Amino acid sequence: MSWTTSTAKPNLPSDDKRWRIVNGTMRRHGYSRDALIETLHTVQQTFGFLDKESLEFVAASLRVPLSHAYGVATFYHFFTMKPPGEHTCLVCLGTACYIKGASQLLSKAEKTLGIKAGETTEDANVCLLTARCLGSCSVAPVVVFDGEVVGNAPEEQLQKQLNTWLAMKSEQVERGAAQERQEAPSIV
């Protein structure tokens, strides 16, 4: 008796050419189960986040249980299951940062933005994230603004950066509304 396993690869989820990039990563690794994290990184870089469709495709292509792919995606803080905001504020909640006031920074950010950690503002402008540890304990507390690490982060700097992002979005909205008014036909 011979046992055979299906080697048929699932079809790409859509005609979006970005799926070819993801498929290329898996092909480069011979569709090995060991390529799961790298493939999820590729999806994240290509689409900005992981959704159910992408997890199902990657899991089926690499022949791993969907629960395993989901477990990996939710374990590592790098991966996000929601579309990212235009700006990202990440507060480290590691032991050193927590002791030096990171929880107060997080509370201030939540209050300023009107969202909880792990959420994105309604206008998709700012995403507020937390991390277990960023490895910058000597300069705790640490906050990361759009990839820029700020050590010994004072509450005033956090407030200033968040207010800047919020003001930029307000200005964009106002400019867009003013432009629409200018472009609208006048009734005379």
MIVEX-588543 format. One line per 10 residues: for each residue z, y, x negated of C-alpha. Coordinates in Angstrom, 2 decimals, decimal comma. Each point is the difference from the previous one (the first is absolute). Layout:
! MIVEX-588543
Z Y X  ...
//
This chain:
! MIVEX-588543
0,00 0,00 0,00  -0,86 3,41 -1,39  1,74 3,21 0,82  -2,07 3,14 0,09  1,08 3,54 0,34  -2,12 2,69 1,49  -1,26 2,32 -2,71  -1,72 2,33 2,45  1,10 3,56 -0,56  0,77 2,11 3,06
-2,49 2,68 0,94  0,79 3,55 -0,99  2,01 1,70 2,77  -2,66 2,68 0,50  -3,15 1,50 -1,49  2,13 2,55 -1,88  -1,24 -0,17 -3,60  3,57 0,33 -1,29  0,59 -3,63 0,97  -2,47 -0,95 -2,75
2,38 1,53 -2,55  2,86 -2,12 1,38  -2,20 -3,10 0,07  -1,06 0,72 -3,60  3,61 -0,05 -1,16  0,56 -3,38 1,65  -3,29 -1,39 -1,35  0,89 1,19 -3,55  3,17 -2,13 0,26  -1,78 -2,99 1,50
1,69 0,52 3,38  3,20 -1,24 -1,63  3,27 0,27 1,91  1,40 1,66 -3,13  -2,25 3,01 0,67  1,96 1,00 3,13  1,87 2,98 -1,44  -3,02 1,35 -1,87  -2,17 -0,40 3,11  2,57 1,81 2,14
0,04 2,79 -2,61  -3,78 0,23 0,32  0,23 0,23 3,80  2,70 2,68 -0,31  -2,06 2,03 -2,51  -3,19 -0,40 2,02  1,28 0,64 3,52  3,27 1,83 -0,68  2,18 -2,55 1,80  0,22 -3,61 1,12
-0,52 -0,85 3,66  0,04 -3,26 1,93  -3,76 -0,46 -0,37  0,09 0,36 -3,78  2,99 -2,34 -0,37  -1,70 -2,64 2,16  -3,23 0,27 -2,01  1,71 -0,20 -3,39  2,27 -2,87 1,09  -2,92 -2,02 1,37
-2,19 0,72 -3,03  2,69 -1,01 -2,51  1,24 -2,89 2,16  3,58 1,23 0,22  2,07 0,07 3,18  -0,14 3,36 1,78  3,81 0,04 -0,09  -0,12 -0,15 -3,81  -2,50 2,87 -0,25  2,11 2,03 2,43
3,17 -0,82 -1,95  -1,53 1,23 -3,25  -1,37 3,15 1,68  3,37 0,92 1,48  2,09 -0,95 -3,04  -1,57 2,38 -2,52  0,50 3,71 0,68  -3,46 0,83 -1,37  -1,64 -1,51 3,07  -0,05 1,85 3,28
-0,93 -1,35 3,41  -0,83 3,40 1,48  -2,62 2,59 -0,87  1,46 2,33 -2,61  0,65 3,65 0,55  -1,92 2,64 -1,89  3,13 0,49 -2,14  2,69 -2,48 -1,00  3,68 0,61 -0,69  1,76 -3,04 -1,44
3,77 0,04 -0,49  1,55 -2,56 -2,34  3,06 -1,68 1,50  0,92 -2,09 -3,03  3,68 -0,12 -0,96  -0,08 2,87 -2,51  -2,04 2,23 2,32  2,17 -0,87 2,99  3,20 0,85 -1,89  -1,50 3,32 -1,09
-0,95 1,11 3,51  -3,28 -1,64 0,98  1,29 -0,75 3,50  0,60 3,72 0,58  -3,53 0,74 -1,27  -1,41 -2,58 2,39  1,99 1,44 2,93  -1,26 3,50 -0,84  -3,60 -1,24 -0,16  0,35 -1,84 3,33
1,41 3,10 1,64  -2,65 2,32 -1,45  -2,91 -2,28 0,93  1,41 -1,25 3,29  -0,65 -3,64 -0,92  1,91 -2,96 -1,43  -0,65 -1,74 -3,32  -3,09 -2,20 0,23  -1,70 2,32 2,52  -2,78 2,56 -0,17
0,06 3,35 1,75  -1,92 0,12 3,28  -2,74 2,10 -1,58  -0,39 -2,58 -2,83  0,95 2,69 -2,51  3,08 -1,48 -1,72  1,16 -3,57 -0,46  3,68 -0,52 -0,87  0,74 -3,15 -1,98  2,92 -1,55 -1,86
0,11 -2,36 -2,96  2,69 -2,39 -1,19  -0,27 1,21 -3,60  -2,61 1,89 -1,99  1,54 -0,74 -3,39  0,79 3,64 -0,79  3,74 -0,39 0,32  0,78 2,35 -2,90  -1,39 2,94 1,99  1,43 -0,94 3,40
-0,49 0,95 2,76  -3,76 -0,44 -0,10  -2,57 1,16 2,54  -3,75 -0,54 -0,30  -2,31 2,63 1,54  -3,61 -1,20 0,25  0,46 -2,19 -3,08  1,85 2,64 -2,07  3,46 -1,22 -1,00  2,76 2,60 0,21
3,26 -0,94 -1,68  3,37 1,62 0,68  -1,62 1,10 3,26  1,92 2,86 1,57  0,08 0,31 3,78  -1,57 3,47 -0,26  -3,07 -1,40 -1,78  -0,39 -2,71 2,63  0,26 2,57 2,79  -2,47 2,34 -1,73
-2,61 -2,76 -0,51  0,25 -1,27 3,58  -0,21 3,55 1,37  -3,08 0,63 -2,16  -1,74 -3,08 1,41  0,96 0,92 3,56  -1,22 3,60 -0,47  -3,29 -1,19 -1,52  -0,67 -2,16 3,05  0,88 2,87 2,37
-2,41 2,29 -1,85  -2,77 -2,62 0,20  0,54 -0,35 3,74  -0,03 3,78 0,48  -3,18 0,40 -2,10  -1,69 -2,77 2,00  0,93 1,64 3,31  -1,21 3,41 -1,22  -3,29 -1,51 -1,15  -0,48 -1,69 3,39
0,57 3,33 1,74  -2,60 1,68 -2,24  -2,55 -2,76 0,61  0,52 -0,06 3,78  -2,74 1,75 1,92  1,11 3,24 1,50  -0,54 0,70 3,66  -1,02 3,59 0,40
//
